[in-house]
Amino acid sequence: MKIKQIDLKHLRMTLRTPFETSFGRINTRDCILIEAHSADGLVGYGECVADRDPGYSYETAATAWHIISEFLAPAILDQELKTPQALGSYLNFVRGNPMAKAGLEMALWDLHGKQRGKSLKQLLGGVRDKVEVGVSIGLQASPAALVETVQGYLSQGYTRIKIKIKPGRDTGDTEAVRQTFPNLRLQVDANSAYTLENASALLPLDDLNLLLIEQPLAEDDMWDHSRLQKDFRTPLCLDESILSERHARQALEMQACRIINIKAGRVGGLSQALAIHNLCYDLNVPVWCGGMLETGVGRAANLALASLPGFCLPGDISASDRYYAEDITEQRFTLNPDSTIDVPDQPGLGVTIDAEALQKATINQSTIRP
């Protein structure tokens, strides 16, 4: 495939309800929609999940815009790319910036699938027509409010819940949920809010039958995670720490975790996500698909990724109406009665853009040509 033009659209979308983690509270979400135009007239869509603020990652929508427009896009325009996996060799001169690279690569996967008449699920080697999903709940005003919010999502049909925690809002919140819902599949996510010195506050969680404790320590500290895992029966799961297949291998070798959360945006794209999946699958290590409050574009890619055989835990994918009253895709991903969502089966990502909704959400745009 040969890319003749790349369009960037900076989107700002209003969330249905505020979302709060240990990084802070947001009411809107930024992202970049990438449109890759091929010489044969097709368009591939990708979503760069970098948000407005550098909380979860050092990347922001503004930095990703700069990196894509000034470096990544010019490097591939008018080049003959046989497959999306070939993109990496063109972008190795740019250090880091995995979210920017992942957004561009997603657009190429979408385009590649459309050219070949194959869905992303088929291209990646997915084996499921629907994938089990859960919902991620941000910090609430009180444990009682959290329990009420959990009940609301259980009533919608979700059977796995993840709650955000931070120092001072950890064991009390989790115990309240567990006492109310003793059989609930429950996990917690700290988003790097603890140090090895204060992580002992989490030890009571070991008695609450959790699926996992996600990323309790710093994103660059796999060694201390390996020390902490020895203190817990509950599996630790790494998210922010895993930026590549190499990081995944090192984390498993030093026993820093027993489960890995795979986010294509965090690791630099679907190709790297596939490599991490294959590594973990060969080692019989469970993986699951994390979420970044994606639009329907990124959500479609996550569903295809989660259809791979190694994804044996429910992902943070959720239905389209979980976060946005109006999404930018015409397709709406809905929750099935068994807490699953259908995987798109049309060529590429399997979604089409709602032009009117896209226009409402766009706050900046640019076209890049050779």
C-alpha positions in Angstrom: 0.0 0.0 0.0 1.2 3.5 -0.8 0.0 6.4 1.3 -0.6 9.6 -0.6 -2.1 11.8 2.1 -2.6 11.8 5.9 -5.3 13.9 7.6 -5.2 14.6 11.4 -8.2 15.6 13.4 -7.8 16.6 17.1 -11.0 15.6 18.8 -12.4 16.7 22.2 -15.3 14.6 23.3 -17.5 15.1 26.4 -17.8 12.2 28.7 -21.2 11.1 30.0 -19.9 11.3 33.6 -16.6 12.5 35.0 -13.8 9.8 35.2 -11.4 10.0 38.1 -8.2 8.0 38.7 -5.2 8.6 40.9 -3.9 10.9 38.1 -6.9 13.2 38.4 -10.5 13.9 37.2 -11.5 14.5 33.6 -14.8 15.6 32.1 -13.7 15.5 28.4 -11.3 13.3 26.5 -9.0 14.3 23.7 -7.6 12.1 21.0 -6.4 12.3 17.4 -8.2 10.6 14.5 -5.8 9.7 11.8 -7.0 9.2 8.2 -4.5 7.5 5.8 -5.5 7.9 2.1 -4.0 5.3 -0.2 -3.2 5.7 -3.9 -6.2 3.5 -4.8 -8.7 5.9 -3.1 -9.3 4.0 0.1 -9.1 5.5 3.6 -7.9 3.9 6.8 -8.7 5.2 10.2 -6.6 5.1 13.3 -7.0 6.6 16.8 -4.1 8.0 18.8 -5.2 7.6 22.4 -2.9 10.2 23.9 -5.1 12.5 26.0 -4.8 16.3 26.8 -2.8 15.9 30.0 0.5 13.9 30.6 -0.9 11.8 33.5 -1.1 8.2 32.3 1.7 8.8 29.8 4.2 11.5 28.9 2.5 11.7 25.5 -0.3 14.1 25.0 -2.6 14.9 22.1 -0.4 18.0 21.4 2.9 16.1 21.4 1.5 13.3 19.4 0.2 15.8 16.8 3.7 17.2 16.5 5.4 13.9 16.2 3.0 12.5 13.7 2.8 15.6 11.5 6.6 16.5 11.6 8.2 13.1 11.7 6.1 9.9 11.4 3.7 10.8 8.5 6.5 12.4 6.3 8.5 9.2 6.7 5.9 7.0 5.1 4.2 9.1 2.5 4.7 7.7 -1.0 6.5 4.7 0.4 5.5 1.2 -0.7 4.4 -0.6 2.5 3.7 -4.3 2.0 2.1 -4.8 5.4 1.3 -2.7 8.5 4.1 -4.6 10.3 6.6 -2.9 7.9 5.8 0.4 9.4 8.3 -0.1 12.3 11.3 -0.1 10.1 10.4 3.4 8.8 9.8 4.9 12.2 12.7 3.5 14.2 14.5 6.8 14.0 11.9 8.3 16.4 12.5 7.3 19.9 9.5 6.5 22.2 6.2 8.1 21.4 4.4 4.7 21.2 0.9 6.2 21.2 1.6 8.4 18.2 3.1 5.4 16.3 0.2 3.1 17.3 -2.4 5.5 16.0 -0.7 5.7 12.6 -0.2 1.9 12.5 -3.9 1.4 13.3 -4.9 3.4 10.2 -2.6 1.2 8.1 -4.2 -2.0 9.5 -7.6 -0.6 8.7 -6.5 0.3 5.2 -4.7 -3.1 4.7 -7.9 -5.0 5.7 -10.0 -2.9 3.3 -7.6 -3.6 0.5 -7.6 -7.3 1.1 -11.3 -7.7 2.1 -10.4 -9.1 5.5 -11.4 -7.9 9.0 -8.8 -6.9 11.5 -9.8 -10.0 13.5 -8.8 -12.2 10.6 -5.6 -10.3 10.0 -4.5 -10.7 13.6 -5.5 -14.3 13.9 -8.5 -13.8 16.2 -10.6 -16.9 17.1 -13.7 -15.4 18.8 -16.8 -13.8 17.3 -17.5 -12.0 20.6 -15.3 -11.2 23.5 -16.1 -11.0 27.2 -15.8 -7.4 28.6 -16.0 -5.6 31.9 -16.3 -2.0 33.0 -13.8 0.3 34.7 -15.2 2.6 37.4 -13.3 5.7 38.4 -13.1 7.0 42.0 -16.4 7.9 43.5 -17.5 10.3 46.2 -17.7 7.6 48.9 -17.7 3.8 49.3 -21.5 3.9 49.3 -21.6 5.8 46.1 -19.1 3.3 44.6 -21.4 0.4 45.6 -24.3 2.2 44.0 -22.4 2.7 40.8 -21.3 -0.9 40.7 -24.9 -2.0 41.1 -25.9 0.1 38.1 -23.4 -1.6 35.9 -24.3 -5.0 37.1 -27.9 -4.2 36.3 -26.8 -3.4 32.7 -25.3 -6.9 32.4 -21.6 -6.4 33.2 -20.2 -9.4 35.2 -16.6 -8.1 35.8 -15.9 -4.8 37.6 -12.6 -2.9 37.9 -12.4 -0.1 40.4 -9.7 2.6 40.6 -7.9 3.0 43.9 -5.3 5.3 45.4 -3.8 5.9 48.9 -6.6 6.5 51.4 -9.2 5.2 48.9 -8.2 1.5 48.6 -9.1 -1.1 51.1 -12.3 0.6 52.4 -13.7 1.0 48.9 -12.8 -2.5 47.9 -14.2 -4.1 51.0 -17.5 -2.2 50.6 -17.9 -3.6 47.1 -16.8 -7.1 48.1 -19.2 -7.2 51.1 -22.1 -6.1 48.9 -21.2 -8.4 46.0 -19.4 -11.5 47.5 -19.3 -13.4 44.2 -18.5 -10.5 41.8 -15.4 -10.9 39.6 -13.6 -7.8 40.9 -10.2 -6.2 40.3 -8.5 -3.0 41.3 -6.2 -0.6 39.5 -3.8 1.8 41.3 -2.3 3.5 38.2 1.2 3.6 39.9 -0.1 5.5 43.0 2.0 3.6 45.5 5.6 3.1 46.5 7.2 0.0 48.0 7.1 1.7 51.3 3.4 2.4 51.5 2.1 -0.5 49.4 1.7 -2.6 52.6 -1.6 -0.8 53.0 -2.8 -3.0 50.2 -2.2 -6.3 52.0 -5.8 -6.6 53.2 -6.8 -6.8 49.6 -5.3 -10.3 49.5 -8.3 -11.6 51.5 -10.9 -10.2 49.1 -10.6 -12.8 46.3 -9.7 -10.3 43.6 -8.8 -11.3 40.1 -5.8 -9.0 40.2 -4.2 -5.9 41.5 -3.1 -3.7 38.6 0.0 -1.5 38.5 0.4 -0.6 42.2 4.0 0.8 41.8 5.8 3.2 39.5 5.6 2.6 35.7 9.4 2.3 35.5 9.9 0.0 38.5 9.6 -3.6 37.6 12.2 -4.6 40.2 10.1 -3.4 43.1 7.0 -5.0 41.6 8.9 -8.3 41.7 9.6 -7.7 45.4 6.0 -6.8 46.1 4.5 -9.8 44.2 6.3 -12.1 46.7 4.1 -10.6 49.5 0.8 -11.2 47.7 -1.2 -14.3 46.8 -3.3 -12.1 44.5 -1.6 -11.8 41.0 -0.1 -8.4 40.3 -0.9 -7.2 36.8 1.4 -4.7 34.9 0.1 -2.0 32.6 2.1 1.1 32.4 5.4 -0.8 32.9 5.0 -2.8 29.7 5.9 -0.8 26.6 7.2 -3.6 24.4 7.6 -7.4 24.1 11.0 -7.0 25.7 9.5 -5.4 28.8 7.0 -8.2 29.0 9.7 -10.8 28.8 11.8 -9.1 31.4 8.8 -8.6 33.8 7.9 -12.3 33.6 11.5 -13.4 34.0 11.9 -11.4 37.2 8.4 -12.5 38.4 7.2 -8.8 38.6 3.7 -9.9 37.7 1.6 -12.9 36.8 -0.8 -11.2 34.4 -0.2 -8.5 31.7 -2.6 -5.9 30.5 -2.1 -5.3 26.8 -3.0 -1.9 25.3 -2.0 -1.4 21.7 -1.7 2.3 22.2 0.7 1.9 25.1 3.0 -0.6 23.4 3.3 1.2 20.0 0.7 -0.6 18.0 -1.2 -3.7 17.2 2.0 -5.5 15.8 3.7 -5.1 19.2 0.5 -6.0 21.0 0.4 -9.2 19.0 4.0 -10.0 19.8 3.3 -9.6 23.6 0.2 -11.8 23.3 2.2 -14.5 21.5 4.9 -14.4 24.2 2.5 -14.7 27.0 0.4 -17.4 25.2 3.5 -19.5 24.8 4.3 -19.1 28.5 0.7 -19.7 29.6 0.5 -16.2 31.1 -3.0 -14.6 31.1 -3.5 -11.4 29.3 -6.4 -9.0 28.9 -7.1 -5.9 26.8 -7.1 -2.6 28.6 -8.9 0.5 27.5 -8.2 4.2 27.1 -11.8 5.6 26.8 -11.6 5.0 23.1 -14.0 6.2 20.4 -15.7 3.5 18.2 -12.5 3.5 16.1 -10.2 2.4 18.9 -12.9 0.3 20.4 -13.2 -1.8 17.2 -9.4 -2.4 17.2 -9.5 -3.5 20.9 -12.3 -6.0 20.1 -10.3 -7.5 17.3 -7.2 -7.7 19.5 -9.2 -9.3 22.3 -10.4 -12.0 20.0 -7.0 -13.6 20.1 -6.8 -16.9 22.0 -4.6 -15.7 24.8 -7.0 -13.1 26.1 -8.6 -15.1 28.8 -9.8 -12.3 31.1 -12.5 -9.7 30.4 -11.2 -6.5 28.8 -11.9 -2.9 29.7 -13.7 -2.4 26.4 -17.3 -1.8 27.4 -20.2 -0.7 25.3 -20.2 2.4 23.1 -22.6 4.3 25.4 -20.4 3.7 28.5 -18.5 6.9 28.0 -20.0 9.0 25.2 -23.6 10.1 24.4 -22.5 10.6 20.8 -19.6 8.6 19.3 -17.9 9.3 16.0 -18.7 6.0 14.4 -22.0 4.9 12.9 -21.7 1.6 14.6 -22.6 1.2 18.2 -21.1 -1.6 20.2 -23.7 -3.0 22.6 -23.4 -5.4 25.5 -24.8 -8.8 24.9 -26.7 -10.6 27.8 -23.6 -12.7 28.6 -21.4 -9.6 29.2 -19.8 -9.9 25.7 -19.5 -7.6 22.7 -19.5 -8.8 19.1 -16.2 -8.4 17.2 -16.5 -6.5 13.9 -16.4 -8.8 10.9 -16.3 -6.3 8.1 -13.0 -5.4 6.2 -10.5 -3.5 8.2 -11.7 -2.1 11.6 -15.3 -2.7 10.4 -16.5 0.8 11.3 -17.6 3.8 9.3 -17.3 7.5 10.4 -20.3 9.6 11.4 -19.3 12.8 9.6 -21.6 15.0 11.5 -20.5 13.7 14.9 -16.9 13.9 13.8 -17.3 17.6 12.8 -18.8 18.4 16.2 -15.9 16.8 18.1 -13.1 18.3 15.9 -11.2 21.2 17.4 -8.2 21.2 15.0 -7.3 19.5 11.7 -4.4 19.3 9.3 -3.5 17.6 6.0 0.0 16.2 5.3 1.1 15.5 1.8 4.5 14.6 0.3 
